[in-house]
Amino acid sequence: MNDLFGFLGDDEDERIEAVERTEDNATMHLREEELDVSKHRVQTGEVTLHKDIVEETQTVDVPVTHEEVVVERRAVSAAPSDEPIGEEETIRIPVSEERVDVGKHTIVTGEVSLHKRAVEETHHVTETVRKERAHVDVDGDANVVRDGVTDGGLV
């Protein structure tokens, strides 16, 4: 037997099925596989945002004032006085100082936010598919006319 049109292969995976046969005509269906590609979502991880409290000691220099009473004794030249000795005399001078009061208050210094975004990328998928091809073998001296052949038809 010879391969009339230089048909491809004697692939064992290729199948030909006769579906309709009459006395002078025969028809066969050629099939091929196509890829069915689908996607599904899976969880690949998780991000958790939390905050910790850390303590630190701060030292601040605060200028403060206080009052002092200065006692000065001076020599004076002797002079006569009209006041008798023996009456008590008291002088009071209030003394004050600044004291440091420390309080705390909370302020917002920034914020951290989380959000998701979709990033699209392309994955290349490679898979083997099979298809059926028709082959015409001629035995003897039969005349065969190739007519109306389309892609995936007779080879």
N, CA, C and O of each residue as an XYZ file, in Angstrom:
620
protein
N       0.841     -1.181      0.000
C       0.000      0.000      0.000
C       0.881      1.237      0.000
O       1.907      1.262      0.680
N       0.506      2.248     -0.738
C       1.279      3.493     -0.712
C       0.418      4.611     -0.150
O      -0.811      4.591     -0.222
N       1.109      5.573      0.405
C       0.471      6.736      1.007
C       0.291      7.755     -0.102
O       1.269      8.358     -0.545
N      -0.943      7.963     -0.562
C      -1.216      8.705     -1.787
C      -0.815     10.169     -1.708
O      -0.221     10.684     -2.656
N      -1.115     10.855     -0.622
C      -0.862     12.295     -0.568
C       0.259     12.650      0.397
O       0.302     13.793      0.852
N       1.144     11.768      0.728
C       2.220     12.046      1.672
C       1.653     12.283      3.064
O       2.087     13.197      3.764
N       0.690     11.470      3.468
C       0.025     11.668      4.748
C       0.972     11.447      5.898
O       1.950     10.706      5.805
N       0.651     12.107      6.974
C       1.476     11.996      8.162
C       1.189     10.689      8.863
O       0.041     10.270      9.007
N       2.199     10.095      9.269
C       2.296      9.074     10.274
C       1.389      7.888     10.332
O       0.277      7.856      9.806
N       1.932      6.928     10.997
C       1.217      5.725     11.361
C       1.040      5.757     12.875
O       1.333      4.776     13.558
N       0.563      6.884     13.399
C       0.450      7.073     14.844
C      -0.640      6.156     15.388
O      -1.774      6.171     14.909
N      -0.288      5.370     16.381
C      -1.243      4.423     16.947
C      -2.341      5.135     17.728
O      -3.418      4.578     17.937
N      -2.069      6.375     18.161
C      -3.074      7.107     18.925
C      -4.177      7.672     18.038
O      -5.232      8.048     18.550
N      -3.969      7.743     16.744
C      -4.980      8.291     15.850
C      -6.034      7.227     15.558
O      -5.714      6.075     15.263
N      -7.319      7.648     15.650
C      -8.408      6.704     15.439
C      -9.295      7.201     14.312
O      -9.522      8.403     14.175
N      -9.780      6.303     13.533
C     -10.720      6.627     12.465
C     -11.956      5.786     12.705
O     -11.874      4.569     12.876
N     -13.088      6.442     12.717
C     -14.324      5.714     12.976
C     -15.241      5.887     11.776
O     -15.535      7.009     11.363
N     -15.691      4.766     11.218
C     -16.639      4.823     10.108
C     -18.016      4.974     10.713
O     -18.468      4.100     11.453
N     -18.702      6.090     10.405
C     -19.997      6.314     11.004
C     -21.122      6.050     10.036
O     -22.207      5.641     10.449
N     -20.898      6.268      8.791
C     -21.975      6.057      7.828
C     -21.356      5.380      6.614
O     -20.313      5.809      6.122
N     -21.964      4.379      6.159
C     -21.404      3.678      5.005
C     -22.549      3.267      4.099
O     -23.507      2.633      4.540
N     -22.445      3.632      2.834
C     -23.414      3.168      1.834
C     -22.636      2.376      0.804
O     -21.430      2.173      0.945
N     -23.290      1.955     -0.175
C     -22.650      1.079     -1.165
C     -21.518      1.791     -1.889
O     -20.451      1.208     -2.080
N     -21.732      3.050     -2.299
C     -20.712      3.752     -3.063
C     -20.062      4.904     -2.293
O     -19.071      5.465     -2.761
N     -20.594      5.268     -1.130
C     -20.076      6.412     -0.379
C     -19.795      6.007      1.056
O     -20.463      5.135      1.611
N     -18.806      6.646      1.646
C     -18.525      6.428      3.072
C     -18.161      7.776      3.686
O     -17.521      8.609      3.045
N     -18.574      7.977      4.926
C     -18.275      9.223      5.639
C     -17.665      8.868      6.982
O     -18.116      7.935      7.647
N     -16.666      9.590      7.374
C     -16.105      9.373      8.698
C     -15.955     10.718      9.395
O     -15.780     11.745      8.740
N     -16.023     10.711     10.706
C     -15.851     11.919     11.506
C     -14.420     11.947     12.023
O     -13.891     10.935     12.483
N     -13.809     13.108     11.940
C     -12.468     13.291     12.489
C     -12.602     14.086     13.779
O     -13.331     15.077     13.839
N     -11.905     13.651     14.789
C     -12.003     14.308     16.096
C     -10.630     14.783     16.533
O      -9.602     14.262     16.100
N     -10.638     15.787     17.401
C      -9.397     16.219     18.026
C      -9.703     16.733     19.416
O     -10.826     17.149     19.701
N      -8.718     16.702     20.266
C      -8.884     17.173     21.634
C      -8.572     18.671     21.698
O      -7.693     19.172     20.998
N      -9.301     19.350     22.538
C      -9.022     20.743     22.834
C      -8.786     20.862     24.331
O      -9.288     20.053     25.111
N      -8.022     21.873     24.732
C      -7.741     22.076     26.149
C      -8.889     22.837     26.807
O      -9.361     23.842     26.275
N      -9.328     22.360     27.950
C     -10.287     23.069     28.787
C      -9.501     23.655     29.948
O      -9.049     22.919     30.825
N      -9.338     24.946     29.962
C      -8.532     25.614     30.982
C      -9.470     26.369     31.916
O     -10.327     27.131     31.468
N      -9.301     26.153     33.204
C     -10.087     26.881     34.195
C      -9.155     27.332     35.312
O      -8.008     26.893     35.392
N      -9.652     28.201     36.161
C      -8.854     28.713     37.274
C      -9.659     28.555     38.554
O     -10.889     28.526     38.519
N      -8.972     28.454     39.673
C      -9.632     28.467     40.970
C      -8.738     29.201     41.956
O      -7.516     29.221     41.803
N      -9.348     29.800     42.962
C      -8.621     30.612     43.929
C      -8.271     29.760     45.151
O      -9.112     29.030     45.675
N      -7.021     29.866     45.592
C      -6.563     29.181     46.797
C      -5.877     30.204     47.693
O      -5.266     31.157     47.211
N      -5.985     29.998     48.987
C      -5.302     30.896     49.923
C      -3.845     30.485     50.011
O      -3.531     29.325     50.279
N      -2.960     31.443     49.785
C      -1.530     31.154     49.804
C      -0.835     31.724     51.023
O       0.355     31.484     51.228
N      -1.552     32.465     51.823
C      -0.942     33.030     53.020
C      -1.878     34.018     53.666
O      -3.043     34.135     53.286
N      -1.356     34.734     54.654
C      -2.159     35.708     55.378
C      -1.222     36.750     55.944
O      -0.105     36.432     56.354
N      -1.665     37.979     55.969
C      -0.891     39.068     56.552
C      -1.676     39.597     57.732
O      -2.858     39.916     57.605
N      -1.032     39.691     58.871
C      -1.658     40.200     60.075
C      -0.928     41.465     60.500
O       0.301     41.484     60.575
N      -1.672     42.501     60.774
C      -1.093     43.756     61.241
C      -1.443     43.911     62.706
O      -2.617     43.848     63.071
N      -0.455     44.110     63.543
C      -0.702     44.353     64.961
C       0.322     45.364     65.446
O       1.290     45.666     64.748
N       0.103     45.879     66.634
C       1.071     46.820     67.179
C       1.520     46.353     68.553
O       0.756     45.740     69.298
N       2.755     46.648     68.871
C       3.337     46.336     70.157
C       3.577     47.637     70.914
O       3.707     48.699     70.306
N       3.634     47.554     72.221
C       3.947     48.713     73.037
C       5.378     48.567     73.520
O       5.747     47.565     74.133
N       6.170     49.578     73.236
C       7.556     49.593     73.709
C       7.731     50.801     74.627
O       7.106     51.843     74.427
N       8.571     50.648     75.614
C       8.804     51.733     76.554
C      10.211     52.251     76.374
O      11.141     51.502     76.076
N      10.347     53.557     76.563
C      11.663     54.164     76.538
C      11.675     55.280     77.573
O      10.640     55.879     77.866
N      12.822     55.546     78.107
C      12.968     56.602     79.097
C      13.425     57.869     78.394
O      14.383     57.845     77.620
N      12.746     58.969     78.660
C      13.122     60.253     78.082
C      13.551     61.185     79.210
O      12.928     61.221     80.271
N      14.589     61.917     78.975
C      15.060     62.909     79.935
C      14.918     64.279     79.298
O      15.389     64.511     78.185
N      14.269     65.174     80.008
C      14.028     66.514     79.495
C      14.588     67.514     80.508
O      14.330     67.395     81.706
N      15.341     68.483     80.035
C      15.853     69.534     80.906
C      14.831     70.655     80.973
O      14.466     71.236     79.951
N      14.364     70.959     82.197
C      13.360     71.989     82.398
C      13.965     73.062     83.318
O      14.298     72.763     84.465
N      14.109     74.282     82.842
C      14.640     75.337     83.725
C      13.577     75.761     84.750
O      12.454     76.098     84.375
N      13.917     75.745     85.992
C      13.012     76.162     87.065
C      13.712     77.230     87.916
O      14.940     77.303     87.954
N      12.925     78.038     88.581
C      13.502     79.063     89.469
C      12.988     78.856     90.885
O      11.916     78.291     91.102
N      13.755     79.312     91.814
C      13.326     79.339     93.207
C      13.892     80.617     93.847
O      14.862     81.206     93.371
N      13.249     81.007     94.929
C      13.672     82.227     95.610
C      14.518     81.874     96.826
O      14.286     80.866     97.495
N      15.467     82.693     97.087
C      16.294     82.556     98.281
C      16.213     83.870     99.065
O      16.084     84.950     98.488
N      16.288     83.753    100.329
C      16.342     84.953    101.163
C      17.798     85.174    101.533
O      18.472     84.290    102.062
N      18.243     86.330    101.251
C      19.629     86.671    101.535
C      19.640     87.549    102.789
O      19.009     88.604    102.849
N      20.361     87.082    103.753
C      20.499     87.854    104.993
C      21.852     88.556    104.932
O      22.904     87.924    104.833
N      21.788     89.844    104.991
C      23.020     90.620    104.954
C      23.121     91.430    106.254
O      22.147     92.036    106.699
N      24.229     91.429    106.806
C      24.467     92.227    107.984
C      25.470     93.308    107.627
O      26.539     93.039    107.080
N      25.105     94.510    107.943
C      25.979     95.628    107.610
C      26.250     96.463    108.877
O      25.409     96.611    109.764
N      27.365     96.944    108.895
C      27.702     97.856    110.000
C      27.179     99.248    109.665
O      27.318     99.725    108.538
N      26.598     99.867    110.627
C      26.091    101.215    110.405
C      26.740    102.146    111.445
O      27.224    101.691    112.481
N      26.743    103.336    111.178
C      27.284    104.259    112.172
C      26.223    104.471    113.260
O      25.032    104.572    112.969
N      26.666    104.533    114.486
C      25.753    104.621    115.622
C      24.970    105.923    115.555
O      25.495    107.022    115.378
N      23.661    105.702    115.714
C      22.782    106.878    115.683
C      21.731    106.720    116.771
O      21.353    105.586    117.067
N      21.247    107.772    117.370
C      20.249    107.655    118.413
C      18.931    107.125    117.859
O      18.598    107.401    116.707
N      18.145    106.341    118.684
C      16.879    105.754    118.272
C      15.814    106.157    119.275
O      16.100    106.264    120.467
N      14.599    106.380    118.818
C      13.487    106.756    119.678
C      12.714    105.535    120.164
O      11.867    105.665    121.047
N      12.968    104.418    119.641
C      12.213    103.222    120.016
C      12.899    102.539    121.183
O      14.122    102.404    121.215
N      12.075    102.103    122.156
C      12.681    101.417    123.284
C      13.030     99.976    122.933
O      12.470     99.420    121.988
N      13.902     99.394    123.643
C      14.305     98.008    123.456
C      13.248     97.140    124.117
O      12.681     97.521    125.141
N      12.991     96.019    123.560
C      12.109     95.067    124.193
C      10.838     94.792    123.415
O      10.185     93.783    123.681
N      10.471     95.590    122.515
C       9.284     95.246    121.734
C       9.706     94.258    120.648
O      10.708     94.422    119.951
N       8.865     93.211    120.552
C       9.194     92.212    119.520
C       8.844     92.738    118.152
O       7.866     93.459    117.955
N       9.670     92.355    117.230
C       9.415     92.729    115.849
C       9.639     91.486    115.010
O      10.660     90.816    115.166
N       8.698     91.161    114.115
C       8.798     89.973    113.262
C       8.619     90.417    111.818
O       7.736     91.209    111.486
N       9.471     89.889    110.992
C       9.366     90.141    109.545
C       9.186     88.776    108.869
O       9.951     87.837    109.088
N       8.175     88.714    108.067
C       7.947     87.460    107.316
C       8.098     87.775    105.836
O       7.555     88.753    105.323
N       8.861     86.903    105.163
C       9.054     87.022    103.716
C       8.695     85.663    103.114
O       9.396     84.685    103.373
N       7.613     85.569    102.309
C       7.292     84.290    101.674
C       8.349     83.933    100.619
O       8.832     84.789     99.878
N       8.678     82.672    100.581
C       9.671     82.155     99.637
C       8.959     81.129     98.744
O       8.196     80.305     99.247
N       9.194     81.170     97.458
C       8.546     80.206     96.548
C       9.574     79.634     95.583
O      10.692     80.129     95.437
N       9.137     78.575     94.940
C       9.963     77.947     93.907
C       9.044     77.347     92.853
O       7.854     77.148     93.102
N       9.575     77.067     91.714
C       8.830     76.367     90.664
C       9.079     74.875     90.823
O      10.206     74.431     91.041
N       8.033     74.141     90.712
C       8.160     72.677     90.742
C       7.702     72.147     89.399
O       6.863     72.754     88.733
N       8.249     71.030     89.011
C       7.955     70.438     87.709
C       6.818     69.429     87.881
O       6.898     68.519     88.706
N       5.782     69.604     87.105
C       4.690     68.632     87.034
C       4.830     67.888     85.708
O       4.971     68.504     84.651
N       4.790     66.585     85.775
C       4.919     65.782     84.563
C       3.601     65.042     84.336
O       3.115     64.322     85.209
N       3.053     65.231     83.177
C       1.853     64.508     82.775
C       2.104     63.903     81.404
O       3.124     64.179     80.772
N       1.201     63.104     80.962
C       1.337     62.485     79.638
C       0.036     62.644     78.881
O      -1.043     62.692     79.471
N       0.151     62.724     77.583
C      -1.019     62.706     76.712
C      -0.645     61.927     75.445
O       0.533     61.779     75.117
N      -1.640     61.449     74.763
C      -1.428     60.608     73.584
C      -1.670     61.434     72.332
O      -2.622     62.211     72.255
N      -0.798     61.254     71.358
C      -0.965     61.919     70.065
C      -0.856     60.879     68.966
O      -0.242     59.829     69.158
N      -1.442     61.163     67.824
C      -1.337     60.291     66.655
C      -0.133     60.755     65.856
O      -0.031     61.933     65.513
N       0.779     59.839     65.555
C       1.997     60.197     64.821
C       2.033     59.613     63.418
O       2.945     59.925     62.652
N       1.096     58.800     63.070
C       1.072     58.204     61.731
C       0.037     57.108     61.689
O      -0.648     56.833     62.674
N      -0.064     56.484     60.522
C      -0.984     55.368     60.381
C      -0.407     54.356     59.408
O       0.387     54.692     58.529
N      -0.816     53.131     59.581
C      -0.419     52.038     58.698
C      -1.697     51.415     58.181
O      -2.593     51.089     58.961
N      -1.789     51.247     56.878
C      -2.990     50.630     56.321
C      -2.600     49.416     55.499
O      -1.487     49.329     54.982
N      -3.515     48.500     55.389
C      -3.344     47.300     54.574
C      -4.435     47.294     53.521
O      -5.574     47.673     53.796
N      -4.095     46.871     52.336
C      -5.107     46.645     51.310
C      -4.565     45.617     50.333
O      -3.358     45.399     50.232
N      -5.481     45.001     49.626
C      -5.086     44.015     48.628
C      -5.246     44.636     47.258
O      -6.073     45.523     47.048
N      -4.444     44.155     46.336
C      -4.610     44.562     44.948
C      -4.431     43.326     44.090
O      -3.681     42.416     44.441
N      -5.115     43.302     42.980
C      -5.024     42.173     42.057
C      -3.917     42.465     41.053
O      -3.891     43.529     40.434
N      -3.023     41.529     40.903
C      -1.927     41.652     39.955
C      -2.109     40.540     38.932
O      -2.143     39.363     39.289
N      -2.225     40.908     37.679
C      -2.456     39.917     36.637
C      -1.139     39.545     35.981
O      -0.321     40.406     35.655
N      -0.953     38.265     35.796
C       0.226     37.769     35.108
C      -0.208     36.609     34.218
O      -1.325     36.107     34.344
N       0.651     36.200     33.346
C       0.315     35.131     32.417
C       1.130     33.891     32.759
O       2.350     33.965     32.908
N       0.465     32.769     32.881
C       1.128     31.484     33.092
C       1.030     30.699     31.791
O      -0.044     30.612     31.196
N       2.117     30.143     31.360
C       2.120     29.339     30.148
C       1.817     27.896     30.518
O       2.503     27.300     31.348
N       0.796     27.347     29.900
C       0.374     25.983     30.174
C       0.639     25.157     28.928
O       0.220     25.525     27.831
N       1.322     24.060     29.094
C       1.630     23.183     27.972
C       1.040     21.810     28.254
O       1.294     21.224     29.306
N       0.272     21.310     27.334
C      -0.344     19.994     27.478
C      -0.420     19.363     26.098
O      -0.563     20.072     25.102
N      -0.328     18.054     26.026
C      -0.406     17.323     24.764
C      -1.862     17.020     24.446
O      -2.598     16.515     25.293
N      -2.270     17.328     23.226
C      -3.618     16.991     22.768
C      -3.506     16.080     21.554
O      -2.503     16.094     20.841
N      -4.539     15.299     21.333
C      -4.530     14.371     20.209
C      -5.610     14.765     19.231
O      -6.611     15.371     19.615
N      -5.415     14.423     17.964
C      -6.440     14.648     16.955
C      -6.400     13.504     15.954
O      -5.381     12.835     15.781
N      -7.514     13.304     15.315
C      -7.613     12.249     14.324
C      -7.413     12.847     12.942
O      -7.922     13.926     12.643
N      -6.687     12.158     12.124
C      -6.475     12.574     10.735
C      -6.827     11.382      9.844
O      -6.610     10.224     10.201
N      -7.364     11.699      8.699
C      -7.729     10.640      7.761
C      -6.564     10.399      6.806
O      -5.908     11.338      6.354
N      -6.324      9.153      6.516
C      -5.300      8.765      5.556
C      -5.952      7.893      4.486
O      -6.775      7.025      4.778
N      -5.571      8.143      3.274
C      -6.087      7.329      2.175
C      -4.927      6.505      1.633
O      -3.915      7.040      1.181
N      -5.096      5.236      1.688
C      -4.103      4.331      1.113
C      -4.697      3.730     -0.154
O      -5.854      3.307     -0.173
N      -3.908      3.698     -1.186
C      -4.380      3.150     -2.462
C      -3.656      1.831     -2.692
O      -2.434      1.733     -2.581
N      -4.444      0.841     -3.009
C      -3.900     -0.467     -3.326
C      -4.259     -0.753     -4.777
O      -5.430     -0.748     -5.158
N      -3.296     -0.985     -5.525
C      -3.569     -1.277     -6.935
C      -3.578     -0.011     -7.767
O      -2.814      0.920     -7.514
N      -4.460      0.012     -8.774
C      -4.456      1.069     -9.783
C      -5.694      1.947     -9.685
O      -6.240      2.346    -10.714
N      -6.159      2.265     -8.460
C      -7.368      3.074     -8.291
C      -7.039      4.543     -8.448
O      -6.006      4.999     -7.958
N      -7.901      5.298     -9.127
C      -7.734      6.745     -9.284
C      -8.468      7.439     -8.138
O      -9.651      7.186     -7.910
N      -7.757      8.326     -7.407
C      -8.351      9.063     -6.288
C      -8.184     10.541     -6.574
O      -7.083     10.994     -6.889
N      -9.280     11.306     -6.467
C      -9.247     12.746     -6.680
C      -9.408     13.420     -5.318
O     -10.355     13.141     -4.582
N      -8.493     14.288     -5.002
C      -8.571     15.010     -3.730
C      -9.358     16.282     -3.978
O      -8.973     17.119     -4.794
N     -10.497     16.419     -3.246
C     -11.389     17.528     -3.533
C     -11.993     18.044     -2.203
O     -12.413     17.251     -1.360
N     -12.030     19.357     -2.030
C     -12.694     19.955     -0.874
C     -12.039     19.665      0.464
O     -12.725     19.553      1.481
N     -10.722     19.542      0.472
C     -10.029     19.230      1.718
C      -9.846     20.531      2.518
O      -9.372     21.529      1.976
N     -10.225     20.518      3.819
C     -10.005     21.662      4.688
C      -9.059     21.248      5.775
O      -8.698     20.076      5.885
N      -8.642     22.235      6.608
C      -7.708     21.963      7.721
C      -8.335     20.931      8.646
O      -9.488     21.077      9.051
N      -7.605     19.921      8.972
C      -8.094     18.848      9.824
C      -8.777     17.757      9.035
O      -9.269     16.790      9.617
N      -8.818     17.892      7.717
C      -9.449     16.880      6.873
C      -8.424     15.875      6.418
O      -7.548     15.470      7.183
N      -8.535     15.472      5.167
C      -7.584     14.504      4.618
C      -6.227     15.126      4.504
O      -6.082     16.316      4.226
N      -5.269     14.330      4.715
C      -3.900     14.824      4.629
C      -3.221     14.202      3.420
O      -2.052     14.481      3.156
